Amino acid sequence: MKSEQKDLDYYLNLNWTLIEGTDLDFDGNPYHYIEIKEIPSFTFCAKTIEKARANYKTQLRMTLQVMLEFGDEIPEP
């Protein structure tokens, strides 16, 4: 029986636990961030929460590609 290969698309389509928040930059301007609970090193920031939600997957794709390339364990939600 052939084992299922977990590839980039598999990981991108998991139901990740998103943590959304707001903070201030060094100039005191608000920004919004998205973290992924299962990947503690992942944070994506944008000026609005809408932009953060719309664009975090681009960074997630790059993060997962590097993790797969280096053979890092990817914790699943």
N, C-alpha and C positions, 0 to 999 in steps of 0.2 A: 504494500500500500504506500503510495507516494505522499510524503508530508507536504502540507500547504506552505508555500513560500510566502512569508510576510514581507511585502514590498512597500515602497513609498506610498502608493495609492491606498493600500490596506491601512497604514498608520494615519494618513491624512483624513480618512473617513471614520476614524474612531470618534466616539462621543466624549471628547476631552472635557475636563472640569475647568471651565473658565472662571477666573477671578478678575472682576472689573473694579477699577478704582480711579480716583482722581488725586492728584498731588500738585505741588507748585514747583516750577522750574527755578533756576538760580536767580532769575529776575522777578520772581513772584507771580509769574503767569501760570494759570492752571493748565494742566494737560491730563489726558486720560490714558490709562494703561490697561492692558490685558495680560494676565499671567496664566500659566497652565499649571494646575496643582501637581500633575504627575511629572512635569518637567521643570524642576525648581529653577533652572538656569534661564528659562524662557520668560522674556518680558517684551511686549510691543507697546510703543507709546505713539500717541497722535494728539492733535489739537482738539479733536472732538471724539466722543464715544462712537459716533457713527463711522468716522474714518477708521478708528481702531478696529471696530467689528468688521468693516469691509475689507481691511488689508492685513490683519494679523496672520492669515493663512499663508501669505507669501513668505513671511519670516519663518513660520512653522515648517513650511516645505524645505527651506534651506537648512534649518536646524536638524530636521529629520534626515536629510540627505547626508549631512556630516556625521551624524550618529551612526547611520547605516554603514557609511564608508569606513568608519573607524571600528566598527564592530561593537559599539556601545550597546548596553542593554537599554531597551526602550520600555519603560514601565507603561502598562496599558491601564486605561480607566476601568 
